[in-house]
Amino acid sequence: MATGEPDADERRMLPAPAGASLPDRADGIGRASRAGFALPASSGMAGRIRRAARDAVAVERDRGAGFLSLPVLLAAGAALYWTLPFEPGFPLLGSLVGAAIALRLAAAEGGMARLAATAALMVALGALAGKAETWRASTPMLGAEIPTMVTGRVAAIERQASGRVRLTIDVSATARPTLRHAPRRVRLSARAIPATLVPGDGVSGYARLFPPSGPARPHGYDFAFESYMDGIGATGFFLTNPVETDLPAAAGWRQELLARVGRMREAISARIVERVGGAEGAIAAALIAGTRAGIPEEVNEDLRKTGLAHVLSISGLHMALVAGTVMLTLRFLFALAPGFASRRPVKKYAAVAALLAASYYLVICGAAVAAQRSFIMIAVMLVALLFDRAALTMRNLAISALIVVAVAPHEVVGPSFQMSFAATGALIAAYAAWSERRLRHPPGGGRNHDRALPRALLGKGLAYAGGIAATSLIAGTATALYGVWHFHRASPLGLVANLLAMPVVSLVVMPSAVLAGVLMPFGLDGPALDLMGWGIGVMLAVARRLAELTPIDAVGAIPAAAVLTLTVALVLATVLTTWLRLLALPLLVAGLAIIAGRDLPDLFVSDDGRLVAMRMGNGDLSVSRPRPSDFVTGIWMDAAMAGAVVRPVMTSGGAEQASGVPQPFSPPEPDTPFTCTGGACAARHASGALVVWVSEGVSASGHCGTAALMVIEDATVAAPCPAGSSTTVLTRRDLARRGSAEGRFTAAGEGRGANVALRRAIREPFRPWHAHRSFSREARGMPPYEPERRKPDESSAGAPAGRSPDAPAQ
């Protein structure tokens, strides 16, 4: 039973009594000496700094900084594993863990050697957790594009805003051809599906399968990595509309359970979209059932520009709002029965109900990894309440991080994990600093009781608005780094957008969602959904208007060194509580200096060799194809801070050199768009460097020595330029193996134009999520597959035109 007295942890957070130093409060000097932190006595400024540092370290140890550093080290080990240039084996990682344990046992207790061994152990355990997750996934990945008949069980159905439907299918069989190494799960889109098709049903249809692609640029979002961790071995689309089919094998209990949940989510989404309608209905379905595919792209873009896109992701905010709504409602109802509330631990009852509500919400929203992480965070905090502990503390956040990294270590390198924990950690640290300041400098008492009611309400309103503004500013600042790193975008008006929209989301949208979820089984959810739709409409109106006013949102790619430096600064600023947090300032300055001195990419090459783009002097992006991929060029534009895409100038005819080598264009002027003709394109950078793209079947040797970079869309070409040539050559085989490329031009000396320094998206030897790349025809230097012509009397029932039913499987 709570006594109202502060516990040991809370006493450490209180300010020291008058006349007592912080180390005296908890015997910090003695602890620091026993821990090996004792420093030699000295006089003067240096001595005072040493004593202050010794005292601060002792306080940090008493406040649990050592424990808070454990998830940071574990996450660092996992991140190190994912970024290694080779795949370590279990023996190597197990040996590192064993060595760290042995060193820790051998080191003196409390000494620096023991601390270093503990840190090394946590890093090694993080890397081992990543290796274990990779082994657990072991996703079979398709090696090459191929059409085949796919038969399987529907795991999920997503209805997109374009009208198409995306199916996630557990594959049971393939035919025409039968794949020798078929993926276990695929994600395919279709123009239409049977009206009665629901998760758990069998489906069959002829589809074109593609292997998961790599990043559109180095350090970009890796679709192959995410697909591997999600168990998706191929993507693609149905060539004909799929049909329902009976499967020979019955679904297992796990598949059946997931199918039931999927059918329930489908029914809930359909009900919401039917009642609310439009973009508001699609967003309401995303917030309740986790189905985001139906949101129009222009709405997504408005939310991204204004920093409100986090509302769409089932995150800690949504879990907290759901659990908080349930908990506050129950506390209010319990307060109506004061006799019962005074005799029973009603706060714990409400916490249990909130935990059950969050668990139900996790199931309904699809239990994606991000939602699981958010649930773990809120569950730890609610369990803390059951044991009479403070819910929102840095220690609880650390426990949540330890669990998340242990369960899903690949989330460490994803934006959701980074942004969520950065925001939560910064908010907790800021609140703790504010609370400690109020304890040291309490406001004058007794002066606010005599204020008139309107003035009191105004004060409460201003305080609420100030809290939202401070929350948005702190969380937005902490997450901006990772938003820029992953998406190359920022939200200049994000503070204004969150200040205007989040009160509606917190007070109207999410409480209405909870009420609709409670009333939906009884068919009484209509008014709650209407109110929810109105609140979402207000949010969209704010996003639409501010998106129009946003001057710029693309901020360009930033170096990895800046991200690491600023991450360490953020950790120091949030974990430490004494003046030692000032150590984050030089790291902050260094990280910002690295960003200020960055060089934006000058050119990009797609991983299939079909598209080349170069940044022009006016900031626009010149491309080599009249109809480039909007998705890929969008990523490149954000990374290069490009203002617009400039399509190539198409010409006909061409001159020839005296040697007879085709030269289908005259040397272009510097800083002009690509000029294309005769199966080749060329552009000259402002530095003078010439970039040439050559299609399959066109001679490329005539450009050796004159072009800084030559991209050849032909996997069969081998070394067209002689050894020692100044021309860097990328063939389709190179790109098929090592993925997309980006480059920067560097001066090559007087009269030599410029050289190009390339960075590749994928390294060899391949990691498990990229191993499938070595099996494509392009990666093996083979020409594209050409089907044999069928004889007139040859049966080809069911096979699509242009492909033999006996085509080889991949």
C-alpha positions in Angstrom: 0.0 0.0 0.0 1.4 3.4 -0.9 2.4 5.5 2.1 3.0 8.7 0.3 6.7 8.7 1.3 9.2 8.9 -1.5 11.1 5.6 -2.2 14.8 5.3 -2.7 14.8 6.2 -6.4 12.6 9.2 -5.8 14.8 10.4 -2.9 17.8 10.4 -5.3 15.9 12.7 -7.7 15.1 15.2 -4.9 17.4 18.2 -4.5 20.1 18.0 -1.8 19.3 19.6 1.5 20.7 23.0 2.2 24.3 22.8 3.1 24.8 19.3 1.8 26.7 18.5 -1.4 25.2 16.0 -3.8 27.8 13.3 -3.1 27.2 13.6 0.6 23.5 12.8 0.0 24.3 9.3 -1.1 27.9 8.7 -0.1 28.8 9.4 -3.7 32.5 10.1 -3.0 33.0 6.8 -1.3 31.2 4.9 -4.1 33.2 6.7 -6.7 36.4 5.8 -5.0 35.5 2.2 -4.7 34.5 2.2 -8.4 37.9 3.4 -9.5 36.8 6.9 -10.2 38.8 8.5 -7.4 41.1 11.3 -8.7 44.3 12.7 -7.1 43.8 15.7 -5.0 45.0 19.0 -6.5 44.4 22.6 -6.1 43.3 25.4 -8.4 40.9 25.3 -11.3 41.9 21.8 -12.5 41.4 20.4 -9.0 38.0 21.9 -8.7 37.0 20.5 -12.1 38.2 17.1 -11.1 36.3 17.1 -7.9 33.2 18.3 -9.6 33.5 15.6 -12.2 34.1 13.0 -9.5 31.0 14.1 -7.6 28.9 14.3 -10.8 29.9 10.8 -11.8 28.9 9.5 -8.3 25.5 11.1 -8.6 25.0 9.7 -12.1 25.8 6.2 -10.7 23.4 6.7 -7.9 20.7 7.8 -10.3 21.1 4.7 -12.4 22.9 6.0 -15.4 24.7 2.6 -15.7 21.5 0.7 -16.1 20.1 3.3 -18.6 23.2 2.8 -20.8 22.6 -1.0 -21.1 19.9 -0.7 -23.9 22.0 1.9 -25.7 24.9 -0.6 -25.8 22.7 -3.5 -26.7 21.2 -1.4 -29.6 24.7 -0.4 -30.7 25.7 -4.0 -30.9 22.7 -4.8 -33.0 23.3 -1.9 -35.3 26.9 -2.9 -35.6 25.8 -6.4 -36.7 23.4 -5.1 -39.4 26.1 -2.8 -40.9 29.0 -5.3 -40.9 30.6 -5.9 -44.4 30.4 -9.6 -43.9 28.2 -12.2 -42.2 29.6 -13.3 -38.9 29.0 -16.8 -37.7 27.6 -18.0 -34.4 31.0 -19.3 -33.2 32.6 -15.9 -33.7 29.8 -14.0 -31.9 29.6 -16.7 -29.2 33.3 -16.4 -28.6 33.1 -12.6 -28.2 30.3 -13.0 -25.7 32.2 -15.7 -23.8 35.4 -13.5 -23.8 33.5 -10.5 -22.5 31.9 -12.6 -19.7 35.4 -14.0 -18.7 36.9 -10.5 -18.6 34.0 -9.2 -16.5 34.4 -12.0 -14.0 38.2 -11.5 -13.8 38.0 -7.7 -13.4 37.8 -6.2 -9.9 34.3 -5.2 -8.9 33.6 -1.6 -9.4 36.7 -0.9 -11.5 37.0 0.6 -14.9 38.0 -2.8 -16.4 34.7 -4.3 -15.2 32.7 -1.4 -16.7 34.5 -1.8 -20.0 33.9 -5.6 -20.0 30.2 -5.0 -19.2 29.9 -2.6 -22.1 31.7 -5.0 -24.4 29.4 -7.8 -23.3 26.2 -5.8 -24.1 27.5 -4.9 -27.5 28.4 -8.5 -28.2 24.9 -9.6 -27.0 23.3 -7.1 -29.3 25.2 -8.5 -32.3 24.3 -12.0 -31.2 20.6 -11.0 -31.0 20.8 -9.7 -34.6 22.4 -12.9 -35.8 19.7 -15.0 -34.0 16.9 -13.0 -35.6 18.5 -13.4 -39.1 18.7 -17.2 -38.5 15.1 -17.3 -37.3 13.9 -15.4 -40.4 15.8 -17.5 -43.0 13.4 -16.1 -45.6 13.7 -17.8 -49.0 14.0 -14.9 -51.5 13.2 -15.1 -55.2 16.4 -14.7 -57.3 15.0 -13.4 -60.6 11.8 -12.0 -62.2 9.5 -14.8 -63.5 5.8 -15.4 -64.2 4.2 -18.4 -62.6 0.9 -19.7 -61.3 0.7 -19.0 -57.6 -1.6 -20.9 -55.3 -1.8 -20.2 -51.6 -3.7 -19.0 -48.6 -4.5 -15.3 -48.1 -2.9 -13.8 -45.0 -3.9 -10.2 -45.5 -6.0 -8.0 -47.8 -5.2 -4.3 -48.3 -7.4 -2.1 -50.5 -5.5 0.7 -52.0 -6.6 4.2 -52.9 -6.0 3.5 -56.6 -8.6 0.8 -56.6 -6.2 -2.1 -56.7 -6.0 -4.7 -54.0 -2.8 -6.0 -52.4 -2.8 -9.6 -51.1 -0.2 -11.2 -48.8 -0.3 -14.9 -49.7 1.3 -17.9 -48.0 2.4 -19.9 -51.0 1.5 -23.6 -51.1 2.3 -24.3 -54.8 3.6 -22.8 -58.1 3.1 -24.1 -61.6 4.0 -23.2 -65.2 6.8 -23.3 -64.2 7.1 -24.9 -60.9 9.7 -23.0 -58.9 12.4 -25.1 -57.4 13.1 -22.5 -54.7 9.7 -20.9 -54.2 9.2 -18.2 -51.6 7.1 -19.1 -48.6 5.2 -15.8 -48.6 4.6 -13.2 -51.4 2.9 -9.8 -51.7 0.9 -9.4 -54.9 -1.4 -6.7 -56.2 -4.5 -7.3 -58.3 -7.0 -5.2 -60.3 -9.9 -7.0 -58.6 -10.5 -10.0 -56.3 -13.6 -12.1 -55.6 -16.1 -10.2 -53.5 -16.3 -13.1 -51.0 -12.5 -13.5 -50.6 -11.3 -13.0 -47.0 -8.1 -13.8 -45.1 -7.7 -17.5 -44.7 -9.3 -18.4 -48.1 -7.3 -20.1 -50.8 -6.5 -18.1 -53.9 -4.9 -18.9 -57.3 -3.8 -16.8 -60.2 -1.0 -16.3 -62.8 1.4 -13.6 -61.5 4.6 -12.0 -62.3 7.0 -12.3 -59.4 10.0 -10.0 -58.7 12.7 -10.4 -56.2 12.7 -7.7 -53.5 14.8 -4.8 -54.6 17.6 -3.1 -52.8 17.8 0.6 -51.8 17.1 3.3 -54.4 20.4 4.9 -53.2 23.2 4.0 -50.8 22.0 4.3 -47.2 18.4 4.4 -48.4 15.5 2.3 -47.3 16.4 -1.4 -48.1 13.2 -3.2 -49.3 15.1 -6.5 -49.5 16.2 -6.2 -45.8 12.7 -5.4 -44.6 11.1 -8.1 -46.8 13.6 -10.7 -45.4 12.7 -9.8 -41.8 9.0 -9.8 -42.6 9.2 -13.2 -44.3 8.2 -11.8 -47.8 10.2 -13.6 -50.5 8.8 -11.9 -53.6 6.6 -9.1 -54.7 4.6 -8.6 -57.9 1.2 -8.5 -59.5 -1.4 -10.8 -60.9 -1.5 -10.9 -64.7 -5.1 -12.1 -64.5 -7.6 -11.6 -61.7 -7.1 -14.2 -59.0 -9.8 -16.7 -58.2 -10.8 -18.6 -55.0 -9.6 -22.1 -54.8 -9.8 -25.0 -52.4 -6.5 -25.9 -50.8 -5.7 -29.6 -50.1 -4.2 -28.9 -46.7 -6.2 -27.4 -43.8 -4.8 -24.3 -42.1 -2.9 -24.9 -38.9 -4.1 -23.4 -35.6 -1.8 -20.4 -35.9 -2.8 -19.7 -39.5 -6.5 -20.1 -38.5 -6.1 -17.7 -35.6 -4.4 -15.1 -37.8 -7.0 -15.6 -40.4 -9.8 -14.9 -37.9 -8.0 -11.7 -36.8 -7.6 -10.7 -40.4 -11.3 -11.2 -41.1 -12.2 -9.2 -38.1 -9.9 -6.4 -39.3 -11.4 -6.5 -42.7 -14.9 -6.2 -41.3 -14.0 -3.3 -39.1 -12.2 -1.5 -41.9 -15.2 -2.0 -44.2 -17.5 -0.7 -41.6 -15.5 2.4 -40.9 -14.9 3.3 -44.6 -18.6 2.8 -45.3 -19.7 5.0 -42.5 -17.1 7.8 -42.7 -16.1 7.7 -46.3 -13.4 9.5 -48.2 -9.9 10.2 -47.0 -11.3 10.6 -43.5 -12.6 7.0 -43.6 -9.3 5.7 -44.8 -7.4 7.4 -42.0 -10.0 6.3 -39.4 -9.5 2.7 -40.7 -5.7 3.1 -40.4 -6.0 4.4 -36.8 -8.3 1.6 -35.6 -7.5 -1.4 -37.8 -4.0 -0.4 -39.0 -4.9 -0.6 -42.7 -3.1 2.4 -44.4 -3.2 1.3 -48.0 -6.4 3.2 -48.8 -5.1 6.7 -47.9 -4.7 8.8 -51.0 -1.1 9.8 -51.8 -1.8 13.5 -51.9 -3.1 13.2 -48.3 0.0 11.3 -47.3 2.2 14.0 -48.9 0.4 16.8 -47.0 0.8 14.9 -43.7 4.5 14.3 -44.4 5.2 18.0 -45.3 3.5 19.2 -42.0 5.0 16.6 -39.7 1.7 15.0 -39.0 2.5 11.6 -40.7 3.2 10.1 -37.3 -0.5 10.2 -36.6 -1.0 7.4 -39.2 1.5 5.0 -37.7 0.3 2.8 -34.8 2.9 4.1 -32.3 3.4 4.9 -28.7 1.1 7.9 -29.1 -1.8 5.8 -30.1 -1.2 3.1 -27.5 -0.9 5.8 -24.8 -4.1 7.6 -26.0 -6.1 4.3 -26.0 -4.8 3.2 -22.6 -5.1 6.7 -21.2 -8.7 7.1 -22.4 -9.7 3.8 -20.8 -7.8 4.6 -17.6 -9.1 8.1 -17.2 -12.7 7.1 -18.0 -12.6 4.3 -15.4 -11.0 6.6 -12.8 -13.8 9.1 -13.4 -16.5 6.4 -13.0 -14.8 5.1 -9.8 -14.8 8.7 -8.5 -18.6 8.7 -8.7 -18.5 6.0 -5.9 -16.2 7.5 -3.3 -16.9 4.8 -0.8 -15.7 2.1 -3.1 -12.8 4.1 -4.4 -11.5 4.9 -0.9 -11.4 1.2 0.1 -10.1 -0.4 -3.2 -7.0 0.2 -5.3 -9.0 1.6 -8.2 -5.9 3.0 -9.9 -4.7 -0.5 -10.3 -8.0 -1.7 -11.6 -7.9 1.0 -14.2 -4.3 0.1 -15.1 -5.4 -3.5 -15.7 -8.3 -2.5 -17.9 -6.0 -0.1 -19.8 -3.5 -3.0 -20.3 -6.3 -5.2 -21.6 -7.5 -2.4 -23.9 -4.0 -1.9 -25.3 -3.7 -5.7 -25.9 -6.9 -5.7 -27.8 -5.8 -2.7 -29.8 -2.5 -4.5 -30.6 -4.5 -7.4 -32.1 -7.0 -5.3 -34.0 -4.3 -3.0 -35.6 -2.4 -6.0 -37.1 0.4 -6.4 -34.5 3.0 -4.9 -36.8 6.5 -4.7 -35.3 6.2 -1.0 -34.6 2.9 -1.6 -32.9 4.5 -4.4 -30.8 7.3 -2.1 -29.8 4.7 0.5 -28.7 2.7 -2.0 -26.8 5.8 -3.2 -24.9 6.5 0.4 -23.9 3.0 1.1 -22.6 2.8 -2.4 -21.0 5.9 -1.7 -19.0 4.6 1.6 -17.8 1.2 0.1 -16.8 2.8 -2.8 -15.0 4.9 -0.3 -13.1 1.7 1.3 -11.8 0.5 -2.1 -10.5 3.7 -2.2 -8.3 3.2 1.4 -7.1 6.1 2.7 -9.3 6.1 5.9 -11.4 4.9 5.0 -14.9 6.8 7.5 -17.1 10.4 7.2 -16.1 13.7 6.7 -17.9 14.2 3.4 -16.2 10.9 2.1 -17.6 11.9 3.3 -21.1 15.2 1.5 -20.7 13.4 -1.7 -19.8 11.1 -1.3 -22.9 14.2 -0.8 -25.1 15.9 -3.9 -23.7 12.8 -6.0 -24.5 12.4 -4.5 -28.0 16.0 -5.0 -29.0 16.0 -8.5 -27.6 12.8 -9.5 -29.5 13.2 -7.5 -32.8 16.8 -6.2 -33.0 16.4 -5.3 -36.7 14.1 -2.4 -35.6 17.2 -0.6 -34.3 18.2 0.5 -37.7 14.7 1.5 -38.7 13.1 5.0 -38.5 10.2 3.9 -36.2 12.5 2.6 -33.4 14.9 5.5 -33.6 12.2 8.3 -33.7 10.0 6.7 -31.1 12.7 6.2 -28.5 14.4 9.5 -29.3 11.1 11.4 -28.8 10.1 9.5 -25.6 13.6 9.8 -24.1 13.8 13.5 -24.8 10.3 14.2 -23.3 11.1 12.2 -20.1 14.4 14.0 -19.7 12.9 17.4 -20.3 10.0 16.7 -17.8 12.5 15.4 -15.2 14.6 18.6 -15.6 11.5 20.8 -15.3 10.3 18.9 -12.3 13.6 19.2 -10.5 13.7 22.9 -11.3 10.3 23.3 -9.8 11.4 21.4 -6.7 14.4 23.7 -6.3 12.4 26.9 -7.1 8.8 26.2 -6.1 6.2 28.8 -7.3 4.6 31.0 -4.7 1.7 29.4 -3.0 -1.7 30.7 -2.3 -1.8 33.3 -5.0 -3.9 31.4 -7.5 -6.8 30.5 -5.4 -8.6 33.8 -5.5 -8.5 34.2 -9.3 -11.8 34.6 -11.1 -13.1 31.5 -13.0 -12.6 33.0 -16.5 -9.0 33.9 -15.7 -8.4 30.5 -14.2 -9.8 28.8 -17.3 -7.7 31.0 -19.5 -4.6 30.1 -17.5 -5.4 26.4 -17.8 -5.9 26.7 -21.5 -2.7 28.6 -22.0 -0.8 26.0 -19.9 -2.3 23.2 -22.0 -1.3 25.0 -25.2 2.1 25.6 -23.9 2.4 21.9 -22.9 1.5 20.8 -26.4 3.9 23.4 -28.0 6.7 22.3 -25.7 6.0 18.6 -26.3 5.9 19.1 -30.1 9.1 21.2 -30.0 11.1 18.7 -27.9 9.9 15.6 -29.7 10.2 17.2 -33.1 13.8 18.4 -32.4 14.8 14.9 -31.1 13.3 13.1 -34.1 14.3 15.6 -36.8 17.7 14.0 -37.1 16.3 10.5 -38.0 13.6 12.0 -40.2 16.3 13.7 -42.3 18.6 10.6 -42.3 15.9 8.2 -43.5 13.7 10.5 -45.6 15.9 13.6 -46.3 12.9 15.7 -45.3 12.0 18.1 -42.5 8.8 19.9 -41.5 9.4 23.6 -41.1 5.8 24.2 -40.0 5.6 21.0 -37.9 5.4 22.8 -34.6 2.5 24.9 -35.9 0.7 21.8 -37.4 1.1 19.8 -34.2 -0.1 22.7 -32.1 -3.2 23.1 -34.1 -4.0 19.4 -34.9 -2.9 17.4 -31.9 -5.5 18.7 -29.4 -8.2 17.5 -31.9 -6.4 14.1 -32.2 -6.0 13.7 -28.5 -9.3 15.0 -27.3 -11.6 14.0 -30.2 -10.2 11.5 -32.7 -8.7 8.8 -30.4 -11.3 8.9 -27.6 -14.0 8.6 -30.4 -12.0 5.6 -31.8 -12.0 3.9 -28.4 -15.7 4.6 -28.0 -16.4 3.3 -31.5 -14.5 0.1 -30.7 -16.5 -0.5 -27.6 -19.9 0.2 -29.3 -19.2 -1.5 -32.7 -20.2 -5.1 -31.5 -23.6 -3.6 -30.6 -24.0 -1.7 -33.9 -24.1 1.7 -31.9 -20.8 3.0 -33.2 -22.2 5.4 -35.9 -22.2 8.7 -33.9 -18.7 7.9 -32.5 -17.4 7.3 -36.0 -19.0 10.5 -37.2 -17.3 12.5 -34.5 -14.0 10.8 -35.3 -14.4 11.6 -39.0 -15.1 15.2 -38.1 -11.9 15.4 -36.1 -9.8 13.8 -38.8 -11.3 16.3 -41.3 -10.1 19.2 -39.1 -6.6 17.6 -39.0 -6.6 17.2 -42.8 -7.7 20.8 -43.3 -4.8 22.0 -41.1 -2.4 19.7 -43.0 -3.6 20.8 -46.4 -3.4 24.5 -45.6 0.0 24.4 -44.0 1.4 22.1 -46.7 0.5 24.9 -49.2 2.5 27.3 -47.0 5.5 25.1 -46.4 8.4 26.7 -48.3 10.6 23.7 -48.5 10.7 20.2 -47.0 13.5 18.4 -48.8 16.8 19.0 -46.9 19.1 16.6 -48.7 21.2 13.6 -47.6 23.4 13.9 -44.5 26.6 11.9 -43.7 26.4 8.9 -41.5 29.1 10.4 -39.3 26.8 13.3 -38.4 24.0 10.9 -37.5 26.3 8.9 -35.2 27.8 12.0 -33.6 24.4 13.6 -32.9 23.0 10.4 -31.6 25.7 10.2 -29.0 25.0 13.8 -28.1 21.3 13.0 -27.8 22.0 10.0 -25.5 24.3 12.1 -23.3 21.7 14.8 -23.0 18.8 12.5 -22.1 20.6 9.9 -19.9 22.7 12.2 -17.8 21.1 14.4 -15.2 24.0 16.5 -13.8 26.1 19.1 -15.5 27.9 16.2 -17.3 25.1 16.5 -19.9 27.0 19.5 -21.1 29.3 17.0 -22.7 26.7 16.8 -25.4 27.3 20.3 -26.6 30.7 19.8 -28.3 29.2 16.7 -30.0 26.2 18.7 -31.1 28.5 21.4 -32.6 30.6 18.7 -34.3 27.6 17.0 -35.8 26.1 20.2 -37.1 29.5 21.1 -38.6 29.7 17.8 -40.4 26.2 18.5 -41.9 27.2 22.1 -42.8 30.3 20.8 -44.7 28.5 18.0 -46.5 28.6 17.5 -50.3 25.2 16.5 -51.8 25.3 13.7 -54.4 25.9 14.8 -58.0 24.5 11.8 -59.8 22.5 8.7 -59.2 22.2 5.3 -61.0 19.3 2.9 -60.6 20.0 -0.7 -59.7 18.7 -2.0 -63.1 20.9 0.4 -65.1 17.9 1.9 -66.9 17.9 5.3 -65.3 20.7 7.9 -64.6 20.2 11.3 -63.0 22.5 14.2 -62.5 22.1 17.3 -60.4 22.3 20.5 -62.4 23.7 23.8 -61.3 20.3 25.3 -60.7 19.3 22.5 -58.3 17.1 20.6 -60.8 17.6 16.9 -61.5 18.3 15.9 -65.1 17.3 12.3 -66.0 18.1 10.0 -68.9 14.6 8.7 -69.6 11.5 10.5 -70.8 9.3 8.6 -68.4 11.3 7.9 -65.3 10.0 6.2 -62.2 8.3 8.7 -60.0 9.1 6.7 -56.9 12.8 6.5 -57.5 13.2 10.1 -58.8 11.3 11.3 -55.7 13.9 9.7 -53.4 16.7 11.1 -55.5 15.2 14.6 -55.5 14.9 14.6 -51.7 18.5 13.4 -51.3 19.9 16.0 -53.7 17.5 18.8 -52.7 16.4 19.0 -56.3 13.6 21.4 -57.3 12.3 19.6 -60.3 12.9 16.7 -62.7 14.2 17.7 -66.2 13.5 15.1 -68.9 16.0 14.5 -71.7 16.1 16.2 -75.1 15.4 13.6 -77.7 17.1 14.0 -81.1 17.4 11.8 -84.2 20.3 11.0 -86.4 24.0 11.3 -85.4 27.5 11.7 -86.6 30.3 9.2 -86.7 33.9 9.6 -85.7 36.6 8.9 -88.3 37.1 5.5 -86.6 33.6 4.5 -87.5 32.5 4.3 -83.9 28.8 5.5 -83.5 28.7 8.8 -81.8 25.0 9.6 -81.7 25.3 13.1 -80.1 27.6 16.0 -80.3 29.5 16.8 -77.0 26.9 18.4 -74.8 27.4 21.8 -73.2 28.2 21.8 -69.4 25.2 21.9 -67.1 22.6 21.0 -69.6 20.0 18.2 -69.6 20.6 14.8 -71.0 20.6 14.5 -74.8 19.4 11.1 -76.1 19.5 9.5 -79.5 20.3 6.2 -81.1 20.2 4.2 -77.9 22.5 6.5 -75.9 22.3 9.5 -73.7 24.9 12.0 -72.5 25.1 15.0 -70.2 28.0 17.1 -69.0 28.2 18.2 -65.4 29.1 21.8 -64.5 32.6 20.5 -63.5 33.1 19.3 -67.1 32.6 15.6 -66.4 30.8 13.7 -69.1 28.2 11.1 -68.1 27.1 8.6 -70.8 24.3 6.0 -70.7 24.3 3.3 -73.4 21.5 0.9 -74.0 21.8 -2.8 -74.8 23.4 -3.6 -78.2 25.0 -0.1 -78.7 28.8 0.1 -78.9 30.3 1.8 -75.8 34.0 1.7 -76.4 34.0 5.0 -78.3 33.4 6.8 -75.0 36.3 5.3 -73.1 38.7 8.0 -72.0 36.3 10.8 -72.7 33.5 10.0 -70.2 34.0 10.2 -66.5 31.2 7.7 -66.0 29.6 5.3 -68.5 26.5 3.2 -67.6 25.8 0.3 -69.9 22.4 -1.4 -69.8 23.9 -4.7 -70.9 24.8 -7.5 -68.5 26.9 -9.3 -71.1 29.4 -6.5 -71.6 32.8 -7.1 -70.0 35.5 -4.3 -69.7 34.8 -2.2 -72.8 37.6 0.2 -71.8 41.3 -0.7 -71.6 43.1 -1.0 -68.4 44.1 2.4 -67.0 41.3 4.3 -68.6 40.0 7.3 -66.7 36.4 6.2 -67.4 34.5 4.5 -64.7 32.1 1.8 -66.2 29.0 0.4 -64.6 27.3 -2.5 -66.5 24.0 -4.0 -65.7 25.8 -7.0 -64.2 27.7 -4.7 -61.8 24.4 -3.0 -60.8 22.6 -6.3 -60.5 25.2 -7.5 -57.9 26.0 -4.3 -56.0 22.8 -2.3 -56.4 22.2 1.4 -57.1 25.0 3.9 -57.0 25.4 7.6 -56.3 28.5 9.7 -57.1 30.2 13.0 -56.5 32.6 14.6 -59.0 36.1 15.5 -57.8 38.7 17.5 -59.6 41.1 15.4 -61.7 43.7 18.1 -62.5 44.2 20.7 -65.2 42.7 19.8 -68.5 41.3 16.5 -67.3 37.8 17.5 -66.4 36.7 15.7 -63.3 36.6 12.2 -61.9 33.6 10.5 -60.2 33.7 8.9 -56.8 31.0 6.3 -56.5 29.3 4.8 -53.5 27.4 1.5 -53.9 24.3 0.4 -52.0 25.3 -3.2 -51.5 28.6 -4.8 -50.6 30.0 -8.3 -51.3 30.2 -10.9 -49.9 26.4 -10.7 -49.7 24.5 -10.7 -46.4 21.6 -13.2 -46.1 19.0 -10.6 -47.2 21.0 -9.8 -50.4 22.2 -13.3 -51.3 19.3 -13.8 -53.8 20.9 -11.1 -56.0 23.6 -13.5 -57.2 21.0 -15.8 -58.9 19.5 -13.4 -61.4 20.5 -13.7 -65.1 21.9 -10.2 -65.0 24.1 -10.9 -62.0 25.5 -13.9 -63.9 26.3 -11.9 -67.0 23.6 -13.6 -69.1 21.2 -11.8 -71.6 17.5 -11.5 -70.8 15.5 -14.7 -71.1 13.8 -15.1 -74.5 11.0 -17.8 -74.6 11.0 -20.3 -77.3 8.3 -20.0 -79.9 5.6 -22.6 -79.6 4.5 -24.7 -82.5 0.9 -24.2 -83.7 -0.3 -27.6 -82.4 1.5 -27.2 -79.1 -0.9 -27.0 -76.1 -0.4 -23.9 -74.0 -3.7 -23.7 -72.1 -3.4 -21.3 -69.2 0.0 -20.0 -70.1 0.2 -16.3 -71.0 1.1 -15.3 -74.5 4.8 -15.1 -75.3 5.9 -17.7 -72.7 6.4 -21.4 -73.1 4.7 -23.6 -70.5 8.0 -25.4 -70.1 10.1 -22.4 -69.4 12.8 -23.1 -66.9 12.1 -22.3 -63.3 14.2 -19.8 -61.4 
